[in-house]
Amino acid sequence: METLQPGQVIDNYHIERELGSGGFGSVYQAVHGQIGRRVALNDHPPEGGGFG
């Protein structure tokens, strides 16, 4: 699984940092580029179906 990096943009969400990781993938803090809302993005392993 590819690790996301700070500064990377995924669907208008700017990755700020990794919050943690475990058996179900990694969780990243991100901010929406248009509205400025902070969110947590969960990056599942490939068999988990992508972002959720």
N, C-alpha and C positions, 0 to 999 in steps of 0.2 A: 504494500500500500504506500502510495506517495504521501510524504508529509507536506502539509501546507506551510507556507512561510509568511512571516509578517510582511505586510505590503502587498501580498498577492490579492487579486480581486476575483471573487467567485460570484457570479450572478449579481453584480452591483454591491456585494458585501466585501469590505476591505478587511482582510485578516489583520488583527492587531497582535495576538499572542495565543499560544497554546495554554489552555487551562488545566488539562489533564488527559490521561489516556488509560485504557484498560482493555478488557476482553471484547468490548463492543465498539472499539475504535477510539478516536480522539475527539476532544471537545475544544473548540477555539472561540475566543472572544473576537467579535467582528463588529463593524459599524456599517450601517446602510449608507451608501454614497449620496443618496438624494435627500433622505429625511433625517439623517444623523442619529438614528436609533441604534443603541448597542444591543447586540443579541449574542446568544451562544449557538454555534453551529456544531452539530455532531457529524463527524466524518466516519461513517460505518465502513467496515471491511467490504470488499467487493461483493461477497455473497449476501451482505446486508442490504444492498440496493441503493447505495449512494447517500447523498445528504438527506437528513431528516429533520 
